Amino acid sequence: MDETLADLLALLDLERIEVNLFRGLSPQTGWQRVFGGQVLGQALVAALRTVEGRGVHSFHGYFLRPGDPKVPILYDVDRIRDGRSFTTRRVVAIQHGHAIFNMAASFQVAEGGFDHQETMPDVPGPEGLPTEAELRGRHADKLPKELRDALTRERPIETRPVDPVDEFQPEKMPPHQSIWFRTAAAMPDDPAIHQCVLAYASDMNLLDTCLRPHAVLWMNPKFQSASLDHAMWFHRPFRTDEWLLYHTDSPSASGARGFNRGSVFTQEGTLVASCTQEGLIRMHDK
């Protein structure tokens, strides 16, 4: 297995320290706060460890405080309800004695029923598109070494933007984008781990969508951004080691917040997941 993917799966393999209490670690990459997708994925893993025979169909989470990558994160699971068809869990992520994130997750027994979906956007396939790392590498000489190494290093998830924005000299663009992605190597067959990896990946690039109409340079020291909440629905089976299209749009930005929506399709056009996120986007005067 690819080393970076193995590291991601190890990151999601939480340590159980009590019946409903789990501990997760963060990679020491030099970032000042924990990546939101990591907390999403780990919290979902914690909830899944308390459920049997049912798959997650949705979760809703709120980011309350920045995560500290230097110390472990404790995930406390509340087994709210086990019904005949649905199971509900609440997860609180804790650091330094405070909640940094909470999640409500719902699980369902497998059922059949009505079926329809929206159509996948007509975009070029992933073959031949440059990866996000390659696009950044073209401008690597403009970055300080520590930031250059972080942005161009090997990653567990390969991303190929269909309509990339120039991160160093952005121009105003419509508030939507499409990105192909898949894991860097083959994954285990367990559907639950694919859902957790997709939760992790769903936080990548989503908040960027609401910035495209404003040509914001994310490295601007006056600019501040952070995820505020994140919700996700799983519709159909999928594999994250096969190409998936992440199509996102931002219908609104106001009050220093940007709202974003995402749809995830297989390469054959099957809609497998949807998500929403609101994030802080604030430009300081000084």
C-alpha positions as CSV (number, residue, x, y, z in Angstrom):
1,M,0.0,0.0,0.0
2,D,1.1,3.6,-0.7
3,E,2.8,4.9,2.4
4,T,0.8,8.1,2.6
5,L,-2.5,6.2,2.3
6,A,-1.3,3.7,5.0
7,D,-0.6,6.8,7.2
8,L,-4.2,8.0,6.6
9,L,-5.8,4.7,7.5
10,A,-3.6,4.5,10.6
11,L,-4.8,8.0,11.5
12,L,-8.4,6.8,11.3
13,D,-7.7,3.7,13.3
14,L,-8.6,5.1,16.7
15,E,-7.5,3.6,20.0
16,R,-10.4,2.4,22.2
17,I,-9.6,3.5,25.8
18,E,-13.1,2.8,27.3
19,V,-16.3,1.4,26.0
20,N,-17.5,4.6,24.4
21,L,-14.2,6.6,24.5
22,F,-11.6,6.7,21.8
23,R,-8.3,8.5,21.2
24,G,-7.0,9.8,17.9
25,L,-3.7,11.4,17.0
26,S,-2.7,14.1,14.4
27,P,0.1,14.0,11.8
28,Q,3.0,16.4,12.7
29,T,3.0,18.4,9.5
30,G,3.7,21.8,10.9
31,W,0.2,23.2,10.5
32,Q,-1.0,25.2,13.5
33,R,-4.4,23.5,13.6
34,V,-5.9,20.1,12.9
35,F,-7.4,19.6,9.4
36,G,-11.2,19.6,9.7
37,G,-11.5,16.5,7.5
38,Q,-9.4,14.6,10.0
39,V,-11.8,15.4,12.8
40,L,-14.8,14.5,10.6
41,G,-13.3,11.1,9.7
42,Q,-12.1,10.2,13.2
43,A,-15.4,11.2,14.8
44,L,-17.3,9.0,12.2
45,V,-14.9,6.1,13.0
46,A,-15.7,6.5,16.7
47,A,-19.4,6.4,16.1
48,L,-19.1,3.4,13.8
49,R,-17.2,1.5,16.5
50,T,-20.4,1.5,18.6
51,V,-22.8,0.3,15.8
52,E,-23.3,-3.1,14.3
53,G,-25.1,-4.2,11.2
54,R,-26.0,-0.7,10.0
55,G,-24.4,1.8,7.7
56,V,-24.1,5.5,8.3
57,H,-26.5,7.5,6.1
58,S,-25.9,11.0,7.4
59,F,-24.0,13.1,9.9
60,H,-24.0,16.7,11.0
61,G,-21.1,18.3,12.7
62,Y,-20.0,21.7,14.2
63,F,-16.4,22.9,14.6
64,L,-16.3,24.7,17.9
65,R,-12.6,25.4,18.5
66,P,-9.4,24.9,16.5
67,G,-7.8,21.5,17.0
68,D,-4.3,21.3,18.5
69,P,-2.2,18.9,16.4
70,K,0.4,18.5,19.2
71,V,-2.0,16.6,21.6
72,P,-4.4,13.6,21.2
73,I,-8.1,14.1,20.5
74,L,-10.6,12.2,22.7
75,Y,-13.8,11.2,21.1
76,D,-16.7,10.5,23.5
77,V,-19.6,8.6,22.0
78,D,-23.2,8.9,23.4
79,R,-25.3,5.9,22.3
80,I,-28.5,8.0,22.1
81,R,-30.8,5.5,20.4
82,D,-30.9,2.0,18.9
83,G,-34.2,1.7,17.0
84,R,-35.5,-1.1,14.8
85,S,-34.4,0.7,11.6
86,F,-32.3,3.6,12.7
87,T,-29.5,4.2,15.2
88,T,-28.4,7.6,16.5
89,R,-25.0,8.5,17.9
90,R,-23.6,11.8,19.3
91,V,-19.8,12.3,19.3
92,V,-17.9,15.0,21.1
93,A,-14.2,15.6,20.3
94,I,-12.3,16.9,23.3
95,Q,-8.9,18.6,23.8
96,H,-7.5,20.5,26.8
97,G,-10.8,19.9,28.7
98,H,-12.9,21.6,26.1
99,A,-15.1,20.3,23.2
100,I,-13.6,21.3,19.9
101,F,-16.2,19.5,17.7
102,N,-19.5,17.7,18.0
103,M,-21.3,15.4,15.6
104,A,-24.7,13.7,15.3
105,A,-24.6,10.6,13.1
106,S,-27.5,8.4,12.0
107,F,-27.3,4.8,10.8
108,Q,-29.8,2.7,9.0
109,V,-30.4,-1.0,8.1
110,A,-30.1,-1.7,4.4
111,E,-33.5,-1.1,2.6
112,G,-34.8,-0.8,-0.9
113,G,-37.3,1.8,-2.2
114,F,-37.8,4.7,-4.5
115,D,-34.7,5.7,-6.5
116,H,-33.8,8.8,-8.5
117,Q,-30.9,11.2,-8.7
118,E,-29.6,14.4,-10.3
119,T,-27.5,14.1,-13.4
120,M,-23.7,14.4,-13.1
121,P,-22.3,17.6,-14.7
122,D,-20.8,17.2,-18.2
123,V,-17.1,17.7,-17.5
124,P,-13.8,16.3,-18.8
125,G,-12.7,13.0,-17.3
126,P,-9.7,12.7,-15.0
127,E,-7.4,11.2,-17.6
128,G,-4.8,13.8,-18.8
129,L,-5.7,16.5,-16.2
130,P,-2.8,17.7,-14.0
131,T,-2.9,16.9,-10.3
132,E,-3.3,19.7,-7.7
133,A,0.2,18.9,-6.5
134,E,1.6,19.4,-10.1
135,L,-0.3,22.7,-10.4
136,R,1.2,24.0,-7.2
137,G,4.6,22.7,-8.1
138,R,4.7,25.1,-11.1
139,H,4.8,28.0,-8.7
140,A,6.7,26.4,-5.9
141,D,9.6,28.9,-6.2
142,K,7.2,31.6,-5.0
143,L,6.7,29.9,-1.6
144,P,8.9,29.8,1.6
145,K,10.5,26.4,1.9
146,E,8.4,25.2,4.8
147,L,5.2,26.0,3.0
148,R,6.5,24.7,-0.3
149,D,7.3,21.3,1.3
150,A,3.9,21.1,2.9
151,L,1.9,22.0,-0.3
152,T,3.9,19.8,-2.7
153,R,4.4,16.7,-0.6
154,E,2.9,13.3,-1.5
155,R,-0.7,13.0,-0.3
156,P,-3.0,10.0,0.4
157,I,-5.6,11.4,-1.9
158,E,-4.9,12.4,-5.5
159,T,-6.9,15.4,-6.7
160,R,-7.3,16.6,-10.3
161,P,-9.1,19.9,-10.7
162,V,-11.2,20.3,-13.8
163,D,-11.3,24.2,-13.6
164,P,-8.4,25.1,-11.3
165,V,-7.9,28.6,-9.9
166,D,-4.5,30.2,-9.8
167,E,-3.8,30.2,-6.1
168,F,-1.0,32.8,-6.4
169,Q,-2.7,35.3,-8.8
170,P,-6.4,34.4,-8.5
171,E,-9.0,36.0,-10.9
172,K,-12.7,36.2,-10.2
173,M,-14.5,33.0,-11.3
174,P,-18.1,31.6,-11.0
175,P,-18.9,30.1,-7.6
176,H,-18.6,26.4,-8.6
177,Q,-15.9,23.9,-9.4
178,S,-15.3,20.2,-10.2
179,I,-12.5,18.0,-8.9
180,W,-11.7,14.4,-9.6
181,F,-10.2,12.5,-6.7
182,R,-9.3,9.0,-5.5
183,T,-7.0,7.4,-3.0
184,A,-3.3,7.0,-3.9
185,A,-3.6,3.2,-3.8
186,A,-6.1,0.3,-3.4
187,M,-8.3,0.4,-0.3
188,P,-9.6,-2.4,2.0
189,D,-13.1,-3.7,1.0
190,D,-14.9,-2.6,4.2
191,P,-17.5,0.0,3.0
192,A,-17.3,1.8,6.4
193,I,-13.7,2.8,5.9
194,H,-14.6,4.1,2.4
195,Q,-17.2,6.3,4.1
196,C,-14.7,7.6,6.7
197,V,-12.2,8.4,4.0
198,L,-14.8,10.2,1.9
199,A,-15.8,12.2,5.0
200,Y,-12.1,13.2,5.4
201,A,-11.8,14.1,1.7
202,S,-15.1,16.1,1.6
203,D,-13.5,18.9,3.6
204,M,-10.8,19.4,0.9
205,N,-11.6,22.3,-1.5
206,L,-15.2,22.7,-0.4
207,L,-14.8,26.1,1.4
208,D,-12.6,27.3,-1.5
209,T,-15.7,27.4,-3.7
210,C,-17.2,30.5,-2.0
211,L,-14.0,32.4,-2.5
212,R,-13.8,32.0,-6.3
213,P,-16.0,35.0,-7.1
214,H,-13.9,37.2,-4.9
215,A,-10.4,36.4,-6.2
216,V,-9.0,36.0,-2.6
217,L,-5.4,35.1,-2.2
218,W,-5.6,32.5,0.6
219,M,-2.0,33.4,1.7
220,N,-3.0,37.0,2.4
221,P,-2.2,37.6,6.1
222,K,-5.4,39.7,6.5
223,F,-7.6,36.9,5.3
224,Q,-9.1,34.4,7.9
225,S,-11.0,31.3,7.1
226,A,-12.3,28.3,9.1
227,S,-15.0,25.6,8.7
228,L,-18.0,26.2,11.0
229,D,-20.1,23.2,10.3
230,H,-20.3,20.2,7.9
231,A,-23.1,17.9,7.0
232,M,-23.0,14.8,4.8
233,W,-25.4,12.2,3.4
234,F,-24.4,8.9,1.9
235,H,-26.8,7.7,-0.9
236,R,-25.3,4.7,-2.6
237,P,-22.2,2.3,-2.4
238,F,-18.9,3.6,-3.7
239,R,-15.1,3.0,-3.5
240,T,-12.7,5.8,-2.8
241,D,-9.9,4.1,-4.7
242,E,-11.9,4.6,-7.9
243,W,-12.3,8.0,-9.5
244,L,-15.0,10.2,-7.9
245,L,-16.1,13.6,-9.1
246,Y,-16.6,16.3,-6.4
247,H,-18.9,19.0,-7.9
248,T,-19.3,22.0,-5.6
249,D,-21.2,25.3,-5.7
250,S,-21.7,28.2,-3.4
251,P,-25.2,29.8,-3.6
252,S,-24.4,32.5,-1.0
253,A,-21.8,34.4,0.9
254,S,-22.7,37.1,3.5
255,G,-22.1,38.1,7.1
256,A,-18.4,36.9,6.9
257,R,-19.7,33.4,6.1
258,G,-19.7,31.4,2.9
259,F,-22.2,28.6,2.2
260,N,-21.1,25.6,0.0
261,R,-22.7,22.5,-1.4
262,G,-21.1,19.4,-2.8
263,S,-22.2,16.3,-4.8
264,V,-20.0,13.2,-5.3
265,F,-20.4,11.1,-8.4
266,T,-18.7,7.9,-9.6
267,Q,-17.1,8.1,-13.0
268,E,-20.2,6.3,-14.4
269,G,-22.4,9.1,-13.2
270,T,-23.9,7.6,-10.0
271,L,-24.6,10.1,-7.2
272,V,-23.1,8.5,-4.1
273,A,-23.0,11.4,-1.5
274,S,-24.0,15.0,-0.9
275,C,-22.6,17.5,1.6
276,T,-23.0,21.1,2.8
277,Q,-20.6,23.4,4.7
278,E,-20.6,26.9,6.0
279,G,-17.3,28.6,6.7
280,L,-15.9,31.7,8.1
281,I,-14.4,34.0,5.4
282,R,-13.2,37.2,7.0
283,M,-10.9,40.0,5.7
284,H,-9.3,42.0,8.5
285,D,-8.5,45.7,8.0
286,K,-5.0,45.3,9.6
